[in-house]
Amino acid sequence: MKRILTGDRTTGKLHIGHYFGSLESRVKLQDDYDTCIILADMQVLYDHLSDEKGKLIRTNVYHALLDNLSVGLDPEKVTFFVQSEIPELSELAMLFMFLVSVGRAQRNPTVKDEMNQAGTNYEHMNLGFLSFPVSQAADILLPKANLVPVGEDQIPHVEQTREIARRFNTLFGDVFPVPECKISKFARLPGLDGQSKMSKSLGNVINLSDTEESVNHKIKKAYSGEGHALFTYGELFGIQPDERMGAFKPALADGINAFLTPIRKQRAEFEKEPGYLREILDKGQEKIRTIGSETMAQVKNKMGMIY
Ligand code: TRP
């Protein structure tokens, strides 16, 4: 069976943009691929450097896991694991650093965008940030994944991963498959405020875990002027467009709530069993470390390390 590796940064609750951008396709693909999902808790460190933020990261690992489970990913079939619990990932990322020039790292457009958003620049940005696509390549290549289903903003990272795989194979012989990227139809969902992207940092999101009241409130307040996103949502939730917002908005809120009802129910079931959530992560850790140590033995052997 071919393998999928995809995942989420553990920055907070996942929203409907994540759903249509990647969760939906994970759910569809889980029967046909050995699906592995990484909860990337180290990738958020670049702007989470305090004791307080550290506590948030830990909580957010569980939010991300619950969000994935609530939309129908089956923990009996799918492997969930935490990035920081797999030391082989850091080891592989370190070795990959030698295959990527600083110039190439600086040309990654998603890194550039996020750097600008964070109000920093190449002089001041930490190295962890500049190199997170290299670490992401390790996430994907350690388990030798074949397919990476992601939203549009992740395309540059998968492209960088493909380059690293090819470079390694050319220098040392075939070890890694060159993974394919799979982009969803709604790779980029606009936000409630009409901005081009639904994004937690812009505060324009509908979370998968939002209550009915919260959805009603957010839709009522949503921007409905030129370039609004409401008809795009209508298309997703099966609500006919209607220029009269007084009629359209409540219908849309109902449509979104109907979609979220089974998700909320499923989430509540899993929330009752924190012990089971930890078991899911333990099982994932064991599987990825087993696969990963084999990959590392091959890599180190090829690269001239004693292993
Ligand atoms: N960069 C991804 C995000 O921002 C998270 C991620 C980390 C990831 N490692 C990955 C995605 C490997 C796909 C494959 O959500």
Residues whose N, C-alpha, C, O or C-beta is under 5 A from the ligand:
A	BS01	LIG	L5 T6 G7 D8 R9 A40 Q136 D139
